[in-house]
Structures are given as C-alpha cells and as structure tokens.
Amino acid sequence: MKVRRRARAVVLQTLYELDFTDHNAKSAIQSRFEDRPLPENAQGFAQSLVLGVQTYRTYLDSVVGELAPEWPIEQIAAVDRNVLRIAIYELLFEPDIPPKVAINEAVELAKMFGGESSPRFVNGVLGSLVSRDRAKIRESLNVPA
C-alpha cells in the first residue's frame, strides 16, 4: 500500500476513535503511529489531516448534510462519515491534492473499511461536490480561510 494511503488509513482509524471517545486528537494519532509506524513525512501529513478535520469537523458535517440531505450525519455509518470528512477536507482545504486523487483515495478507504455500499455512497457524495466549480463551492459554503 502506498505511504499516503497508509497515512489516510491511520487518519481514518484515528477519527473513528475520536467519534466514540473523548481522547485528545494528538495523543490518539500518536498511539496509531506506535501501532502502524509511518515515515516522518507521512506522519506529518496524517497529523495535518487529523487536526484539520477536527478543527473544521462541524463545518465538514454541514457540507455532508448539504450534499446528502436525505442522510443526517449521525445516521451515516461512522466509517463513511469519516471518509467523507477526510475527502471533503482535502477537496476544500488542500489545493495541492488533485480532486481525482482525493476522491479515489476516499473510495479506496471505503472499500477497505466500509460496508458493501460504502464506495458507491462516498463516490456519489464527493462527485456531487466536485461537479460544482471549486471557487463557487468555497464561496457558497463559506469555506473558512
């Protein structure tokens, strides 16, 4: 598995843990690194994603709510919810990551950790986001600077 995909898997596991506990994000991801060591640059990437998603979690959840209004965020499976949070964060806050890469990585995580319909659901939600003009998305969704 590629290093960044492994880092994203660690991020997903960390965010999943944080959904169900009151653990500190920094200590939770450090614990994951002990279980699944990553190169230093991949650790930095993973830490950045975890802290970014946690910082903008409420906002990311509102984006999911707008993109999938028939699915209240608390009713979306925890794996799918966190895969979407990661991918939407990457799409909106990480301009160096191409949209196709963010979506592909999200679908792969959904295949690895989600249910049978997870990849299709994740792809559909993210596809509806990127089908819009990114600049207009950032403006219409009031993406924080």
Buried (B, 14 or more C-beta within 10 A) or exposed (E): EEEBBBBBBBBBBBBBBBEEEEEEBEEBBEBBBEEEEBEEEBBEBBBBBBEBBBBBBEBBBBBBEEBBEEBEBEEBBBBBBBBBBBBBBBBBBBEEBEBEBBBBBBBBBBEBBBEEEBBEBBBEBBEEBBEEEBEEBBEEBEBEE
